[in-house]
Amino acid sequence: MKSRKKIQAVIFDLEFTAWEGSMDSRWTRPGELTEVVQIGAVKLDGHTLKEVDTFEMLIRPRVNPVLSDYLVELTGITNDAVASRGVDFVVAYRAFLDFVDGAETFAHGRDDLILLSNLKLYGWERALPRYSNAVPWFAEQGIDLTGKRACDVAEAAGATFEGQRHNALADARGVATGFRVLIEKGAPNPFVKVAA
């Protein structure tokens, strides 16, 4: 019997600096940057859809090192937590790349652009892992994620969100749950590419 190739996929999410009104202004007000403060990710077996590993790191922003009260309330990430457990973005990104280990990555929306802007901001421009925005795949399955965040994906797909909303690891798990629920109902598996 021929064994199938091991395929893994990484679903990740980011939390980044924000202030009251940042989303409305799209971070265009003076001094506002989307500096990553947390990376959370789950690694799935592409065939069984089971979670095989997790990743979570807090990051100390360089330009705006003090988190806004708005962000602390939204995410539950405190300035004390970032000071005690946070690492530099470059350290976290290297660890994230090690975690990804060549797998294709997926996220709700354009978190790839946030990573690219942070790499440029910190003068450490590197290529991103293979990336797919999950939103179009969900749209093809009839799930409209317009105006929704990563923490809304599980519920939009008919499942329950578990954990704290706007926590990068919990949100990544929520997106993974959305994928899993729909694939188990017959949606095409985006993690396993079928050769033509």
C-alpha positions as CSV (number, residue, x, y, z in Angstrom):
1,M,0.0,0.0,0.0
2,K,1.4,3.4,-1.0
3,S,1.6,5.8,1.9
4,R,0.4,9.3,1.3
5,K,2.8,12.3,1.5
6,K,2.7,14.1,4.9
7,I,1.1,17.5,4.4
8,Q,0.8,20.1,7.0
9,A,-0.8,23.5,7.0
10,V,-0.3,26.4,9.4
11,I,-3.2,28.7,10.4
12,F,-1.9,31.9,12.1
13,D,-3.2,35.1,13.4
14,L,-1.6,38.4,14.5
15,E,-2.4,41.0,17.1
16,F,-0.8,44.4,16.5
17,T,-0.7,47.9,18.0
18,A,-4.0,49.7,17.8
19,W,-5.8,52.7,19.3
20,E,-9.4,53.8,19.5
21,G,-10.3,54.6,15.9
22,S,-7.3,53.0,14.3
23,M,-9.5,50.6,12.2
24,D,-11.6,53.5,11.0
25,S,-8.6,55.6,10.0
26,R,-6.7,52.5,8.7
27,W,-3.7,53.4,10.9
28,T,-3.1,56.6,9.0
29,R,-3.0,59.0,12.0
30,P,0.5,60.3,13.0
31,G,2.5,57.7,14.9
32,E,0.2,54.8,14.4
33,L,1.8,51.7,13.0
34,T,0.7,48.0,12.9
35,E,3.5,46.7,15.0
36,V,2.9,43.0,15.8
37,V,2.5,42.2,19.5
38,Q,1.5,38.6,19.3
39,I,1.8,35.7,16.8
40,G,-0.4,32.7,17.3
41,A,-0.6,29.6,15.1
42,V,-1.8,26.1,14.9
43,K,-0.3,23.4,12.7
44,L,-2.7,20.9,11.2
45,D,-2.3,17.6,9.6
46,G,-3.5,18.4,6.1
47,H,-5.3,15.1,5.7
48,T,-6.9,14.4,9.1
49,L,-7.3,18.1,10.0
50,K,-6.1,17.4,13.5
51,E,-4.0,20.0,15.4
52,V,-0.4,18.7,15.7
53,D,1.4,21.7,17.2
54,T,0.9,25.2,18.4
55,F,2.9,28.5,18.4
56,E,2.4,31.6,20.5
57,M,4.8,34.5,21.2
58,L,4.4,38.0,22.6
59,I,6.5,40.7,20.9
60,R,7.7,44.0,22.3
61,P,7.0,46.8,19.8
62,R,9.9,49.1,19.1
63,V,8.3,52.3,17.9
64,N,5.3,52.3,20.2
65,P,6.5,50.2,23.2
66,V,3.6,51.1,25.5
67,L,0.4,49.4,24.5
68,S,-2.7,51.5,24.4
69,D,-5.5,51.0,26.9
70,Y,-7.7,50.2,23.9
71,L,-5.4,47.3,22.8
72,V,-5.0,46.0,26.3
73,E,-8.8,45.9,26.8
74,L,-9.4,44.4,23.3
75,T,-6.8,41.6,23.5
76,G,-6.1,41.1,27.2
77,I,-2.4,41.5,26.4
78,T,-0.9,43.7,29.1
79,N,2.2,45.9,29.1
80,D,3.5,43.8,32.0
81,A,3.1,40.6,30.0
82,V,4.9,42.2,27.0
83,A,7.7,43.5,29.2
84,S,8.2,40.1,30.9
85,R,7.5,37.6,28.1
86,G,7.8,39.7,24.9
87,V,10.7,39.3,22.5
88,D,11.9,41.4,19.6
89,F,9.9,40.9,16.4
90,V,12.9,39.5,14.5
91,V,13.4,36.8,17.2
92,A,9.7,35.9,17.1
93,Y,9.6,35.9,13.3
94,R,12.5,33.5,13.1
95,A,10.8,31.2,15.6
96,F,7.6,31.4,13.5
97,L,9.5,30.5,10.4
98,D,11.0,27.5,12.2
99,F,7.5,26.5,13.3
100,V,6.1,26.8,9.8
101,D,9.0,24.6,8.5
102,G,8.0,25.0,4.8
103,A,4.2,24.4,5.3
104,E,1.7,26.6,3.5
105,T,0.3,29.3,5.8
106,F,-3.3,30.5,6.0
107,A,-4.9,33.5,7.8
108,H,-8.1,35.4,7.9
109,G,-7.4,38.5,5.7
110,R,-4.1,40.0,4.8
111,D,-1.9,39.3,7.8
112,D,0.8,38.6,5.3
113,L,0.9,42.4,4.6
114,I,1.2,43.1,8.3
115,L,4.2,40.7,8.5
116,L,5.8,42.4,5.5
117,S,5.3,45.9,6.9
118,N,7.0,44.8,10.2
119,L,9.9,43.2,8.4
120,K,10.4,46.4,6.5
121,L,9.9,48.6,9.5
122,Y,12.6,46.7,11.4
123,G,14.9,46.5,8.5
124,W,14.9,42.7,8.2
125,E,13.3,42.1,4.9
126,R,12.8,38.3,4.3
127,A,10.5,36.3,2.2
128,L,7.2,35.1,3.7
129,P,6.3,31.5,3.8
130,R,3.7,30.4,1.2
131,Y,0.5,32.2,2.1
132,S,-3.2,32.0,1.3
133,N,-5.9,34.4,2.5
134,A,-8.6,32.2,3.9
135,V,-11.4,34.7,3.2
136,P,-11.9,33.8,-0.5
137,W,-12.0,30.0,0.3
138,F,-14.8,30.6,2.9
139,A,-16.7,32.8,0.4
140,E,-16.6,29.9,-2.1
141,Q,-18.3,27.8,0.6
142,G,-21.0,30.4,1.1
143,I,-19.6,32.0,4.3
144,D,-19.5,35.8,4.0
145,L,-16.8,37.1,6.3
146,T,-17.2,40.7,5.3
147,G,-16.7,42.9,8.4
148,K,-15.8,39.9,10.5
149,R,-12.5,39.2,12.4
150,A,-10.6,35.9,12.8
151,C,-12.4,35.3,16.1
152,D,-15.8,35.3,14.2
153,V,-14.8,32.6,11.6
154,A,-15.7,29.5,13.7
155,E,-19.2,30.8,14.5
156,A,-19.8,32.0,10.9
157,A,-19.0,28.4,9.8
158,G,-21.5,27.0,12.3
159,A,-19.1,26.0,15.1
160,T,-18.3,27.4,18.6
161,F,-15.4,29.7,19.2
162,E,-13.4,28.7,22.2
163,G,-11.0,30.9,24.1
164,Q,-10.5,34.6,24.4
165,R,-11.4,36.7,21.4
166,H,-8.5,38.7,19.9
167,N,-5.9,36.3,21.3
168,A,-3.8,35.3,18.3
169,L,-3.7,31.6,19.3
170,A,-7.4,31.3,20.1
171,D,-8.3,33.2,16.9
172,A,-6.0,31.0,14.8
173,R,-7.7,28.0,16.3
174,G,-11.1,29.5,15.5
175,V,-10.2,29.9,11.8
176,A,-8.9,26.3,11.9
177,T,-12.2,25.2,13.4
178,G,-14.0,26.9,10.6
179,F,-11.9,25.1,7.9
180,R,-12.4,21.8,9.7
181,V,-16.2,22.0,10.1
182,L,-16.7,22.9,6.4
183,I,-14.3,20.3,5.1
184,E,-16.0,17.6,7.2
185,K,-19.3,18.7,5.6
186,G,-17.8,18.1,2.1
187,A,-16.0,21.4,1.2
188,P,-12.8,20.9,-0.8
189,N,-9.7,20.6,1.3
190,P,-7.4,23.6,0.5
191,F,-4.5,22.0,2.4
192,V,-4.3,19.0,0.0
193,K,-3.7,20.1,-3.6
194,V,-4.9,17.5,-6.1
195,A,-2.5,17.1,-9.0
196,A,-4.1,17.8,-12.4
